[in-house]
């Protein structure tokens, strides 16, 4: 059997149905085997970064594995942003690259390059993969594939990389004679201390007056959504979600109180900061959630932190009172089994207080409705989420589209929401939407895929318009076109007194006419210039068949608030605690919202 045929069949056996790829000399035999396998569809993107990102998004929506195939040299290096995104968002993806023949490799010499387009891609990607190897011995292909599979899906998931030289890819092998990989027993599955740690957690929860659940994407990665839903119903306490876990609970659920953080909701920040217990499940509690001052995060609360990655628990950031190093599903199953001993002491007025914050501190301010000649992004996203169905997927990009989405978009029950949360790469949305479309049924998927991006982000991957045309992928893309890098512009206002560099049309940044570009690809277009009948305009785009590129004219000076800012104290910038978002509330109103003692810095 040809080795490249064996590799492709291995992917099929893992439930993978699509491989995102770009052809090159180094991967010719792998490509041929991909094209000859009747159970695999090859999806040709326009750039390897897009292939890498589409594979990551495919894995997210299927909650399984994704796969991308590239060639040697630049084929490998072009993928790195996508690979790093999978690494940071804990997504299991098989990345496979072609390589020069074994006798053309650098080997032990000290030359920079030997073969044509040769590059030691394994050393380049090793820091952002769980396993990276060049397959030198054809008879070890099964071993490397099985080891990569084990590592990609075990513990904290992540990407893996197999680099296959050209002469290895077409080697003749006997599948029955191949060496196998034997996975070691996982001593932490289940954790030997899990029962006792959960008992501690339940005891702490039983004493809490103002508890809150902080839910992260680790719940999805562990396949534990049903257990999480059961926990929410059983406890009946407030639920907050991280950005990447935004679709774990619907916004209209009476126990859902939004997304806290640096670019989160003011109401959600009041909830977490005034809590006396945080049950954190499947989130690494990074700085976008806690701020850069972890000592101020939920500072009056006991913290139960559940994380599959022991390194995250030991990073000396947020101090956990009970740290549980295990899979979110294992934890939830054990936690639910011990709730017979749980006796709630929750303050009767705690939920009422959370509801009051949610109702009072909307990110869509009344004055946004008064804008006449442009479109406010918060107002727009509020209307967009109203018009979308629960079966629609929502893929958003970075910059304004990220912060406004996290503060405004109202997630419906069962809706899929995704972005590039760790890497935060501009342009992510387009290849991610392509991967999501293929991973969720393609032409047979039940709902639409709706994307929101900025003018800056679109230019990073706009060449993938051709992929939409090639495969007839019917995306609805809304461009929040503020004609600048608005988030950078605001930061330059804050820290450099409005000295703009590469953020505005007169300082180096400019955007083209996206309507003309889309039409050149043969795509349908629309423009929204103002807020008159905004809901109807959005509905018309959503209801139009095929791909539609809609340019939304947004002010270049629109404020992106609320947000966390920094104060200069003794010559250094000091970030405010989560409850003190800009613009600051009147002091009397702020103090009325604080159950715990405010800070005086």
N, C-alpha and C positions, 0 to 999 in steps of 0.2 A: 504494500500500500504506500502511496506517495505521502510523505510527511505532511505536506500542506493540506492534503485531503483530510488527514487525521485531525489536524488542528481545527479545521472548520466543523467537522462532525462533533468534536468535543464541545464547541460552542453551542451547537444545536442541542446536545444532550443536557446542557444546563438551562434550557428554556429560552435561549436567545434566538430571536427571529430576524433581527436586522443588524447589519454591521455598517458603520459609517466610515467612509474611506475616501482616499485619493490615491490614484495610481502613480507608480514610479518604477524604475528599473529594479530596485532592490526588493520590491514585494510582488513581482510579476507572477510567480508561481502561487503565492498565497492568494492573490487576486483571482487567478484562474480557478483555483479550487473553490473560492467563495462564489464565483459566478456559476460554477457547475453543481453546487449543492442545492437541490430543489427546495430545501426547507429554510434557506437563508436568502434574504433580500439584501442586496448591496445598495446603499444610499450614498451617492457621490456628491459631496459638498464642494464648495469652491475654494476652501482653505482648510488646512489641517486643524487650526484652532476651532473651527466650526465643527469638524468631525469629532474632535475630543469633547467638546461641549454638548453636542447632540447625544453622544453616547452616555454622558453623565446624566442628562435630563431623561433619557430613555430608562436608565436604571432607577431614577427617582420615581417616575410615574408607574413603573411596573413593580417597584419594590423588589427587584431582582438584580441581575447583572446587565451592564451595557458593554458594548464592544466597539472598538475603532481600529482600523488598519491603515498604517501609513508606511512610507518608504524611509530609506536611510537619510542621514544628514539633515537638511532643512525640513524634511517631512517629519522627523522626530522633534526637532527644536520648535517647530511651529505649533506643536500641541501643548506646550508647557503650561500656558495659562489655563487651558481646560483641565489638564491633569491636576494642577494645583487646586483648582476649584473643587474637583472630586475629592481630593485629599482633605481639604479644610471642611467640606460639608459631609464627610464620612460616607462617600458613595462608592460602592464596589463596581469597578469598571476594568475590563480587560483591554489594555492597550498593547497592540502587537505591531512591531516595526520590522521591515526588511532591513537587511544589512549586507555589506559586501561579502564576497566569498571569504572563507576562513583564511586562506593563504594571502589575502589582500588586507587583512587587519593589521593594526599597529602592533598588536601582541606586546612583547616585552621591550620593543625598541623605544627610543625616546623621540621619535619623529612625531610631528603634529598630525600628519595624515599619510596614509599609504594608498588605500583604494579610492576610487572615484566616489565623491560625496561621503566618504567615510567620516564618522564621528562616534566617539564612545558615548552613546546616548544613555547607557546604563548608569554611568557615573553622574550624568547630568540630572536624571530623573530620580535617582535613589532617595534624595531627601524628601520627595513628595509622593512616594509610593510605599506600599507595604512589602513589596517584593519586586526586584528588578534583576533580570539575568539575561545574558547572551547564551543562547542554546548552542553549545559547541558540539556535543555528542548527540547525533540523531536518536540513539536508543534511549536517551534520557528525556525525550519530549513529553512522555506521559507523566514522568515524575515532576517536571517543572510546571506543567499545566495543572496537575492536581495540587501541588503545593501552592501555586498562585491562587487557585480557587479557594483553598482552605483559608489562606491568609486574607483574601479579599472579603470574605463573608464572616470570619470569626472575630470575636472581640469587637473592637470598634472598626466598622467596615472601612474600606478604602480601596484606591486603585492599585493595580499591579501592572507590570510591564514585561513582556517577553520580546526580546530582540533576536531575530532568526536570520542568520546569514543565508545568502542566496543558494549556496550549494547544499546547505542543510535543508532548506525548504523543499527541494526536489529530491531529497534522499529517499531511497526505498527502505521501508521498515516493515517489520512483522509485528502487528499489534499484540499478538499473544506472547511475544518475547520481551516486551517493554518493561522497564523497571517502574514500579509504582511508588507512590508516596504514602507513608503511614502517618497520619496526623497524631500528635501526642495527645494524651488525655488532658482535657482542660480542667484544671483544678478549681477554677472559679465558675464552673457551670454545672450545678449551682454552687454558689459561695457557701463554704462550710459554716460561715458565721451569719448567713442570711437570716435565719429564723430569729436569732437573738437581736440582730440589728433592727429588724422590722418590729420586734417587740418594743425596743427602745423608742422607735419612731412613733408607734401607736400610743405609747404612754405620754410622749411629749404632745402629740396631737390632742389627746384627751384633756390636757390641761390648758389648751389654747383658747383664748377669748376672741382673737381676731386672726384666724388662720387663712392662708391663701395657698393655692396650688400654682406653681410656676411650671408650665409644660413646654418641653422642647422637642425638637425633631427626632431625638433618640427614641421616642415612643413610636414614631412611624418606622424608623429603621428596624426596630425590634419586632415589628408586626403586632403591636400591642394596643391598637386603637380600640378594640372591643373592651379590653380590660380597663383602659383609661376611661372610657365612657361609663363603665360600671362603677368605677371609683367616684367619678363626679356625681353620679346619681345617688350613690350610697352616702357620701359625706355631705353633699348639699352646701359646700362652702365656695367662696369666690375662686374663679379660675382666671389666670393670666397666661398668655402664650408668648413665647419668644418670637422673633421675626420669622425664623425658619419653621416654627411650629404654628404659624398663624391659622392654618386650616384644620387644626385639631378639634376645634369647637366653633359652632356657628355664632356670629356676633349677636343674633337675636335670642340666644339661649339666656335665660334669666340669671344664670351663674357665670356668664362670660363678661369679663370686665376689661378686655382689650389687651394691648401690647405695651409693656413698659420699656423704658430705656432712654438713651440719649436723644434719639429721634422718635421716641414713642409718644404715647398719649398722656396728657397731663393727668387725666382721671386715673389711668392705670398706675402712674407713678405715685399718686396719693394712696392708692390701695396697697401697693407693695411696701411703701415707706412707713405706713401706719400699722402694718401687720405686726402680730407678736409671734407668728410662726410661718415659715416658708417651707413648703414641701416641694423641692425642686427635683424634677424627674426628666432625665434625658437632655439636659442643657449644660454646657460647660461654663455658664455664667461669665461670658466674656465682657469686655469693656463696653460694648454697645448696650448691654443690659444693665450692668452695675455702675457705669461711669468709671473714670480713671481713679476714683477714690473708693476702693472697695470697703473701707471702714465705715463709709457713710451709707452703704447699701443695706436697706432693711435692718438698720442698726439696733432696733429694739426687739428684733425677732430671733427666736431659735431657728436654726436652719438644718433641715434634713436634706442632704444632697445625694442624689442617686446618679452615678455616672459609670459607664462601662470602661472608661479610660482612667486607670489608676494615676497616670501622670497628671491628668486634669485635677484630680482630688488633692494631689500633693504639690500643686504649683504655688502655694502660699499666696492665695488671692482672697477669696471669700472664705472665712473660717466656718467650717461645718461643725455643728454639735453632734450630728450623727452622719457619718460619711459611709455610703454604701457603694462598694465597687462591684457592680453587677449589671446585667442586662435589664433594661426597663421592664420587659415582659416578666422575667423571673421575679423581679421585685413586686410588680403589681399583683401577680398571682398570689404570692406569699402575703402581701399586705391585705388583700381582700379576704384571704382565709383567716386572718387574725382579727378582723374587725368586730367579731362577736364581743371582744373585750373592750371595744371602743365605746366610751360614754361622752357624748358631746357636752362641752362647757362653753360653746360659742355664744357670745353676746347676742341677744335678740336683735339689737340695733345695728350690728356689724353689716349685714347684707343691705339694710336700708341706707346706711351711710355710703356704701359702695355704689348703690343705685343712684343716689343723689349726685355723687361725683360724675358718674357716667352721663347722666342727663344734663348736668350743668356745663361740663367742660368739653363740648364738642369741638373738633378741629375745624369744622365748617362754620365759620362765623357769619352772622346775618349780613354783615356788610359786603361779603363776597358776592352776594346776589345783585349788588348794585353796579357791578362793573359793566360798562356799556360796550366798549370797542375791542375788548380782548376776552380771554377765557381764563378764569382763576382755576388753577390745577386742583385745589381741594374741592371746589364746587363741582368741577368736571368729574373727578373720581367718585364723588358721592353719587352723582347721577348715573355714571357708568355702572357702578355696583348695583344700583336699583334696577337697571335694565337687563342685567345679566341673569341667566338661569343657574340653578344649582348644578346642572350638568356641564356648565361651561368651565373651562380651565382658564386661570388668570396667571400670565407670566409677565412680570414687571422687571424693568432694568434698574440701573443705578441713578444717582443724583436725585433730581426732583421727583422722578417717578418712584424711587424707592421710599424716600421720607414721606411723601404725600400718601403713598399706598398704605404704608404701615400705620399712619395716623387716621386714615379716612376710609379705606376700602372696607365694605361690610361683607364679610365672608358668609356664604350660605352653607347650610347643612350639606355635606358631601362634596363641596366644591374643592378643586385642586388649585392650590396657590403655590408658586415657586419663583425663586430667583437665585442669584449667585451670592449667598449670604456671607460666606467667609472671605472669599477672594474679592468680591464686589467689583467684578470686571465689567466695564462699560461694553455694551454690545452683546452681552450674554443672552438677552431675551430671544433674539432671532434664531440662532442655532438651537437654543434650548426649546423653543416652541416647535421646531422641526422634529427634534427627538421626542418631545412629548406627543406630537401627533402620531408618529409611527408607533410609539409605545402604548398608546391608548386606543388602538384600533384603526387608525388611518381613516379611510372613507366610511368605515362602519362605526366610528366613535359617536356616542350619543349626543354630545354637545359641541359647542364651538370652542376654539382657542383664541382668546383675546389677549393682546399684548399692549403694554404701555411702555414707551421709551422716551428719551429726550433726543433733541437734535444732535447732540454730541455723541451719545451712545450709538445711535443708528449708523453714524459714519464709520464706526469700528467694524461692522459686519454687514454693511449694506449689499456687498456682493452676493450674499446668500439669497437675495431676491431671485436670482436665477434658479436656485434650488427649489424655491416655491413654484416657479413656473414649470420646471422640469417634472416635478412630481405632483403638480396640481394640488398643492397644500393650501387649504382655504383659511388663512389666518386673517384676523381683524386687527390691524396695527394702528394704534393711535399715537401720534408723535406730539409730545408736549413740547412744542417748539418755542422756546424763550429766546432763541437767537444768541445764546451765550452758554457758558458753563456756570449756571446760576449758583450752585452750592459753593463753587470755588470763588465766585465773585463776592458772595456774602462773607466768606472767610477772609478775603482780602479787604473787605470793608471793616471787619472786626479787628484784624491784626495789623493792617498796613494802611489804614486811613484811606481806603479806596484807591490804592495804587494797583491798578489792574495789569496783570501780565498774563497773556495767553488765556483770557477768559471772556473777552468781549470782541466785537467786530473791529474796534479800533486799537486793540492790544494784541492781535495776532490770531484770534479765533474767528472763523466764519463758517456758515453753513450754506450748502447749495439749495437749489429749488428741488425739494424732494418730490413734488408732484411731477415735474418733468422727468426726473430720473425713474420714478415708478412707471410712468407711462412708456418710457423707452423700453422697459422690460415687458410691456404689455399688460401691466396690472391696473386694476380699477383704482380710482382715487376719489377722495372727497376732501373738503376743507371746512373747518368750523372756525369762523372769524369772531363770533360773539356768543353771548349766552342766551339769546332769544330762542325760545323753544328748544333748549339744549337737550332735554330728554328725548324729544322726537328726532332730533338730528342724530343722536347716538343710536337710537333704535333703527333708523334707516340704514346706517352702516352695518350694524349687527345682522340685520335681516337680508342684506345683499349677498347673493351667492358668490362663491369664490373669494379670493384674497382681495382685501380693500386696504389701501394705505390712506389714512386720514390725518391730515395736517391740522393740528389744533394750535391756534395762534395765542400764545401765552405772554403776559408781560415780562419784559426782561428785568424788571425791578421788583417783582413780586416777593413779598416776605415769605419765608418758609418757617412758620411758627405754629406751635410752640417748639422750642428746642433748648437743649442744655448749652450753656455758654460758660466762659471762664472769666474770673475776676483777677486783676493783677494785685497780688499781695506780696509786699516786700520784694518787688522786682520780678516775681515769678507768677505765671498764670496758674490759677487754682480753679479747677472745675467745680461748679456749684453742685450740691446734692440733687438727686433726682426730683425731689419735690419742689425745687426752686427753678422752674423753667422760665425762659425768656419768652414773652415779656412778663416781668415779675407782676404778681397780683398785688393789689393794695395790701399793705401789711396787716391791716385788721382782718381782711378776708382770708389772707393766707393763714393767719393764726387760728381762725375759726375752723380751718380744714385740718389742722394738726392735732392728732391725738397724742403723739409722742412729743418729746421735747425738741423744739427746733434747734438747729445749730446756729452759732453766733459768729461764724467766720464770714 
